[in-house]
Every structure is written in C-alpha cells, then in structure tokens.
Amino acid sequence: MRIHVTRSGGFAGIERSAEVDTSGRADAPQWQALAEEAAAGGRDAPPAGVPDGFSYRITVDGRTFHCAEPRLSDAQRELVTRVLKEGA
C-alpha cells in the first residue's frame, strides 16, 4: 500500500509532501487499518479550513481524499503525522 500525504497552508504557506510504501513491512496491517479509518472521514473535495491552518490531500493506493484543520479525526491526525515523519 502506498500512502502519500501533501500538507499545504499554514502561516508560511509552504507545501510539504511525503510517501510511505507499506509493502513488506511488519506493521503493514496497522497502516492499512489506520488509512481506512482516516479515509472514512475524508472528503472528495478540499473542505474549508481556517486561516493559517493546514489542509491535507491524502492518496492511498490511487484513491484521494481531503481533510483540514481543525476538523481532523484522530485517525487522520495520526496518519498524516506518521507519514510526514516516516515518509520520504
């Protein structure tokens, strides 16, 4: 499973992207469960955010959804944090 996260917005307006490929990882089932839970609360189009807040475009195996602060679910927050931290 490939998980790609793009974060945009914020005070400086700098875009940041990262991707994690879970293929062959021992924790792949946990990543899959987290991605499915995060996608369940996502939107097809970018939602309205707040000034200087971050917006996220998340693509999981070709399916893209959007979310924005401050309305991230716990699963979305964990997923974007993990991908941006561990991804390349």
C-alpha positions in Angstrom: 0.0 0.0 0.0 1.3 3.5 -0.9 0.2 6.4 1.2 1.0 9.9 0.0 0.3 13.0 2.1 0.6 16.6 0.9 0.2 19.3 3.5 -0.4 22.9 2.4 -1.3 26.1 4.1 -0.1 27.2 7.4 1.3 30.6 8.3 4.1 30.4 5.7 2.1 28.6 3.1 4.8 26.1 2.4 3.8 22.8 0.9 5.3 19.5 2.2 4.8 16.0 0.9 5.9 12.5 1.9 5.1 9.0 1.0 5.2 5.6 2.8 5.1 2.3 1.0 3.9 -0.3 3.5 4.7 -3.3 1.2 6.8 -5.8 3.1 6.6 -4.0 6.4 5.7 -6.0 9.5 3.3 -3.2 10.5 1.5 -3.1 7.2 -1.8 -4.3 8.6 -1.8 -1.4 11.2 -1.1 1.1 8.4 -3.9 -0.3 6.3 -6.4 -0.1 9.2 -5.3 3.5 10.0 -5.6 4.5 6.4 -9.1 3.0 6.0 -10.3 4.8 9.2 -8.8 8.1 8.1 -10.4 7.8 4.6 -13.8 7.1 6.1 -13.9 10.7 7.4 -12.3 12.3 4.4 -13.9 14.4 1.7 -13.7 14.2 -2.1 -13.1 17.9 -2.4 -10.9 20.1 -0.1 -13.0 21.3 2.8 -12.9 24.9 4.1 -10.2 25.3 6.6 -9.2 28.1 9.0 -6.8 31.0 8.3 -3.2 29.7 8.7 -4.4 26.2 9.3 -3.1 23.2 7.4 -5.0 21.3 4.6 -4.2 17.8 3.6 -4.5 15.8 0.4 -4.1 12.1 1.2 -3.8 9.4 -1.5 -4.0 5.7 -0.6 -3.4 3.4 -3.5 -4.7 5.9 -6.0 -7.8 7.0 -4.0 -7.5 10.6 -2.9 -9.4 12.3 -0.1 -9.0 15.7 1.7 -9.2 17.0 5.2 -8.3 20.2 7.0 -7.5 21.5 10.5 -9.1 21.9 12.9 -11.6 19.2 11.9 -9.2 16.2 11.6 -10.3 13.0 13.1 -7.9 11.2 15.4 -7.1 8.7 12.6 -6.4 11.4 10.1 -4.1 13.3 12.5 -2.2 10.1 13.3 -1.9 9.1 9.7 -0.6 12.5 8.4 1.8 12.8 11.4 3.2 9.3 10.8 3.6 9.7 7.0 5.2 13.1 7.2 7.6 11.8 9.9 8.5 8.4 8.4 8.0 9.1 4.7 10.4 10.1 2.0 
